[in-house]
Amino acid sequence: GLPPALVVTAEFDPLHDEGVAYADALRAAGVPVEHLDVDGMVHIFFQLGPVSARAAATVSQIAATGRRLLTTGRLDGS
């Protein structure tokens, strides 16, 4: 009975494996999940937008997915 979820993990995050396991557990429970695993990023990449174009673009992608979830309740954009 959980809503669709976006799970974001960063390659060099000490919590990476836990995030992957969480996304897998949600999926196994039948929850629609989009898992964005960001290669080459660290735990605090959300704060690195001013110095990393890739971090800024990824945060924008995450925000767009969040907006879609809040407005449509769906991950797939339809």
N, C-alpha and C positions, 0 to 999 in steps of 0.2 A: 503494500500500500504506500510505498514511498514515491515521491515525485521524480521526474527525470533528473539526472544529476550530471554535472560537469566535474570531472576530477582532473586536476592539473598536477603533474609531477615534473620535477627538474632532474636531469641526469645526475648532477653532482649535489644532490640534496640528501642529508642523512636520513630523511624520512621517505626517500624514493620508494623503497620496497614496500613500505606500509601503504603508500598511496596506490601502488599497483594492486596490492592485495585487496584494498578497499574497493577499487573499481571492479575487480574480478568478483568479489563477494556480492556487490550490488547486482552485477550482471547475472550471476548464478541465482539470485533471488527474483529474477524477472524484472528488475528495474532498468528502464532505458538509461544507458550511460554513454557519454562521450568522454573518452580518456585522452587527454592531450599530454603526451610525454615529450617534454621539450629537451632535445639534445643540446649538450654543451652549456646548459644553464645551471646556476647555483640556487640555493634556497631563497635568496633575497632578490631574485631577478625582477620581481614586480617593482622594486624600487630603483632599478638600474636604467629605466627608460631615458633619463637625461644623458646617459653616457653610452648607451647601447641601442642602436637602431633595431636590432633583432629583438631585444627585450621589449622595446616600445611597441613593435609590431605584434608581438605575441600577446601583450596585455590588451591591445586593441582587439585582437581576435577573441580573446576571452571575454571582453566586455560585450562584443557583438553577440556571442553565444548566450551570455547572461541576459541581454536585452530580449533576444528571441525567446528564451525560456520564460521570462517574465510576461511577455506579451502574448505568446501563443501556447505556452505550456509544453512545447515540443522542442526536440533537439534537431530534427531534420529540416527545419525551415519551411515545412509545408503547413 
